[in-house]
Amino acid sequence: MLALLVGAAGWALYSGLAQRSAARAARDDNGRLWAMLSASPALAMTVRGDGRTEASGKLIDWLGLSEPPRSLGDLDPGHGGIESDSAAAFTQAVTAAQRGGRPFRITVRARGSQRLLLAVGDRAPAALMAPGGVLVWFFDATEMQGEVHRLTDERDRLHGAFEALTGLIEAAPMPMWYRMPDLSLAMVNTAYVRAVDGGDADRTVDRGLELIEGPVAGAAIARDTGQPQVAAVPATIGGQRRMLRVHDVPLGDGGIAGYAIDIDDLEQARSGIKRFGVAQRALLDRLSAGVAQFAADRTLTFCNQPFRRLFAMRQEWLADRPEFDRVLERMREAKRLPEVRDFPGWKAERRDWFRAAENAIEENWHLPGGTHLRVVAQPLPEGGLLLIFEDRTEQVQLASARDTLLRVRTATFDNLFEALGVFAADGRLQLWNTKFRAVWGFDIEFLNQHPRVDALAREAAGRLANPARAALIGELVRSATVERLQRGGRVAFADGRHFEFAAVPLPDGNALLTMIDISDSRRIEQALRDRNDALEAADRVKTAFVANMSYELRTPLTSIQGFAEMLHGGFAGELSASGTDYAEAILTSVDRLSVLIDDVLDLTQSEAGVLERGPVDLERLAHEAAEAVLPIAQPKRIDLAVEVQGSAGAVTGDPQRLKKAVEHLLRHAVGGLPEGGRVLLHVDGDAKRARIVVSDDGPGMDADTAARAFDRFAQGQIARGSDRALGLGLPIARQFVEAHGGTIALVSEPGAGTLVTVELPR
């Protein structure tokens, strides 16, 4: 029993010592773990299945909480902890880990702080806590996140630069490429692919298509020496031979970048510039002005033929490229420079032209002998000087002559009898002469203001008999300046003067207003008009008197004719032979006087314009007129023929007046013919007019007599019959025809007969 007790005591002692040793070891392990946990960059938080939380004091400080959180809801108390958005996301992630065992990694931000925390959570081990718990480790990711952002920004910047550089290289119009250190192609752009007709970039690189022959030599030299290489080589692009300038540039990684510039157009341009220079110098040789060009070292590089001729310089001397000063001295020796007192100083001033600004310098040189030169000095961009010498002697002489002509014109303009004023296109008065100011009575101060035409018209209105007529001046000036039309008119002044004026457009766009005093001509015109009115009144009185006298003469003439016929008929007894002759003579004279009275009545009635309108058959009219004249033609055995065409037709008019007109023409023709003559009356027409022609084969008339054939009361020789002493037949016929709107014409030559043509409108 004792032994059993001793054994139990020993076992108890052994067990106690073992447990003590295990406790010491556990305490040491716990201390090490807490030390490791305290030194760890991550802080832990546990969330139990019932939502209770435990966190270290340092984590509580990171979150800015005043007391440890007891649940997830305490992480967002509103004045500390995690920001609301982060707290909601954190709670959702923890819940998903509790229910589904889903690990999570999210970032949360402490409220009111720049601290950024990375929360990494997963379901807690069963040894740590009951099932449903979650262990969350918090890492301070503030500095790490900033570095991440910096690196991300740097990456984005470099990526953007790379993309831009790639796009620039791809969009470049020139072929560009990149070679590896072994000089094989690694990258080409679209222009390179298009130049070698490679299809696409990858195929071009894979096939190693080269742009030019032997391109590796320049690239190898650039790689070995580390210096860029440039070479001009020919290449075939698009089936055309082009000249390229190839650049090989060594890069830091051992690769070689290259690009090619097409300089074919540049070479052609250089060749064109050379040809242009040759053509320009050939053109300068054909100019009338002298041209000399000096280089930057002031030596003469070119001069044209007019320069050599103007300054009497020999080609052999100019071939040595003389310096600028020597050229001036040679000009002075030839007396082709202005005479100056200080020639060295004058020459030094001209030497400064080489250093002048790019603006041209102009001078006028007056040379001995009356020669005038216009000198233009143009500094050249490369430091040289271009001199142009223009002989303006003739222009100066012409300008002097022009000035003289202008003075003569001004004197003439100012002393003309007409009043003249020149108006500009804007209507302002530019020039005027003394007569213009005197006619209108304007003040010189008013005219010196160059008033507009409307202001001038207002000033002139008070001087006119009708002030409203002043507006016509402005209308005429505007018509001449704007419409370029010439117009005129007349104006009466209040003092009785009359002026005729006109506005004439001038070639320079201005207008000339001219005024001529027509006061005397107006007075003469008025006097002539009054006299004409008096003469017309007297003519009307005369016509009325003649008409009245003609009517009054008919009564005694009828009595004389009646008594003479009774005596001739034997009513008063048988007459002797001489008495019978006397009675016949009385009857003949009565017939002639009766015809004369009828003619006078016809003349006065036609002047009065008394006409009856109606249809007139021309064929019937012709036969009736011929029958009326037949008794006169038969005693003289005259052949009176009537010829009426079917186109004669009819006209509208006074039948009696037209019949008498034709009858007068026939009487005139019959009266001028000797015995056995012939008269033809011809009638025809068209749709617009009818024509009546009376012709004879008589002795005809001379030109002077034919010209006065239609004059009233012409000389007796015009009336070719003894019974037509006053010659009223043709004037009466003309008045009758013209009263109907027709025309009458007479053609006659001595010995060729006479032809009278009448045309009447339908």
HUPEMO-V343482 format. One record per pair of residues at least 6 apart in sequence whose C-alpha atoms are under 7 Angstrom apart, sorted by the first residue. I is the first residue (numbers start at 1). J is the second residue. Records with the same first field share a line. If there is no record, write none. Layout:
I=J  J
This chain:
41=139
42=137  138  139
43=59  137  138  139
44=55  56  135  136  137  138
45=53  54  55  135  136  137
46=53  54  55  134  135  136
47=53  54  133  134  135
48=132  133  134
49=131  132  133
51=71  72
52=70  71
53=69  70  71  72
54=69  70
55=68
60=68
63=80  81  82  110
64=80  81
65=80  81
69=75
72=91
75=81  82  87
76=82  83  84  87
80=111
81=110  111
82=108  109  110  111
83=109  110  111
86=108  109
93=104
96=102
97=103  122  123  134
98=123  132  133  134
101=122  123
102=122
103=121  122
104=120  121  122
105=119  120  121
106=118  119  120
107=116  117  118  119
108=116  117  118
109=115  116  117
110=116
115=142
116=140  141  142
117=138  139  140  141  142
118=138  139  140  141
119=136  137  138  139
120=136  137  138
121=134  135  136  137
122=134  135  136
123=133  134  135
124=133  134  135
169=176  189
170=189  190
173=191
174=191  259  260  261
175=189  191  192  259  260
176=188  189  192  258  259  260
177=187  188  189  257  258  259
178=185  186  187  188  256  257  258
179=185  186  255  256  257
180=186  255  256
181=254  255
183=216
185=205  208
186=205
187=205
188=201
189=201
190=201
193=199  200  201  204
195=237  238
196=209  211
198=204
212=235
218=229  248
219=248  256
222=228  229  248  249  250
223=250  254  256
226=250
227=250
228=248  249  250
229=247  248  249
230=245  246  247  248
231=245  246  247
232=243  244  245  246
233=243  244  245
234=241  242  243  244
235=241  242  243  244
236=242
242=264
243=262  263  264
244=260  261  262  263  264
245=260  261  262  263
246=259  260  261
247=258  259  260
248=256  257  258  259
249=256  257  258
250=256  257
251=257
284=304
285=304  305
288=306
289=306  388  389  390  391
290=304  306  307  388  389  390
291=303  304  307  387  388  389
292=302  303  304  307  386  387  388
293=300  301  302  303  385  386  387
294=300  301  384  385  386
295=301  383  384  385
296=382  383  384
298=323  324  384
299=321  322  323  324
300=321  322  323  324
301=321
308=314
311=331  334  336
312=334
331=337
336=367
337=367
338=365  366  367
353=379
354=379  383  384  385
356=379
358=378  379
359=378
360=376  377  378  379
361=376  377  378
362=375  376  377
363=374  375  376
364=373  374  375
365=372  373  374
366=372  373
371=393
372=391  392  393
373=389  390  391  392
374=389  390  391  392
375=387  388  389  390
376=387  388  389
377=385  386  387  388
378=385  386  387
379=385  386
380=386
413=433
414=433  434
415=434
417=435
418=435  514  515  516
419=433  435  436  514  515  516
420=432  433  436  513  514  515
421=429  431  432  433  436  512  513  514
422=429  430  431  432  510  511  512  513
423=429  430  510  511  512
424=430  510  511
425=481  509  510
427=452  453
428=450  451  452  453
429=450  451  452  453
430=450
440=460
453=474
454=474
457=470  471  473  474
460=470
461=467  468  470
463=493  494
464=492  493  494
465=492  493  494
476=487  503
477=503  511
479=485
480=486  503  504  505  511
481=505  509  510  511
484=505
485=505
486=503  504  505
487=502  503
488=501  502  503
489=500  501  502
490=499  500  501
491=498  499  500
492=498  499
497=519
498=517  518  519
499=515  516  517  518  519
500=515  516  517  518
501=513  514  515  516
502=513  514  515
503=511  512  513  514
504=511  512  513
505=511  512
506=512
543=604
547=601  604
550=597  601
557=590
561=587  590
564=583  586  587
567=583
568=580  583
592=723
599=728
603=732
606=735  736
611=654
612=653  654
613=652  653  654
614=652  653  654
615=650  651  652  653
616=650  651  652  653  655
617=649  650  651
618=648  649  650
619=644  648
621=659
625=659  662  663
629=663  666  667
633=670
636=675  676
637=675  676
638=675  676  677  678
639=677  678  679
640=678  679  680
641=679  680  681
642=680  681  682
643=681  682  683
644=682  683  684
645=683  684
647=684  685  686
648=683  684  685  690
651=762
652=762
653=740
657=736
658=736
661=732  733  736
664=729  730  733
665=694  729  730  733
666=694
668=729
669=679  696
671=720  721
672=698  720  721
673=698
677=697  698
678=696  697
679=695  696
680=694  695  696
681=693  694  695
682=692  693  694
683=691  692  693
684=690  691  692
685=691
688=761  762
689=759  760  761  762
690=759  760  761  762
691=758  759  760
692=757  758  759
693=756  757  758
694=755  756  757
695=754  755  756
696=753  754  755
697=752  753  754
698=751  752  753  754
699=750  751  752  753
700=748  749  750  751  752  753  754
701=748  749  750
702=749  750
705=718
706=748
709=718  730
710=730  731
711=731
712=728  731
713=726  727  728
714=726  727
716=725  726  727
718=727
719=725  726  727
734=744
737=743  744
741=760  761
742=759  760  761
743=758  759  760
744=757  758  759
745=756  757  758
746=755  756  757
747=754  755  756
748=754  755
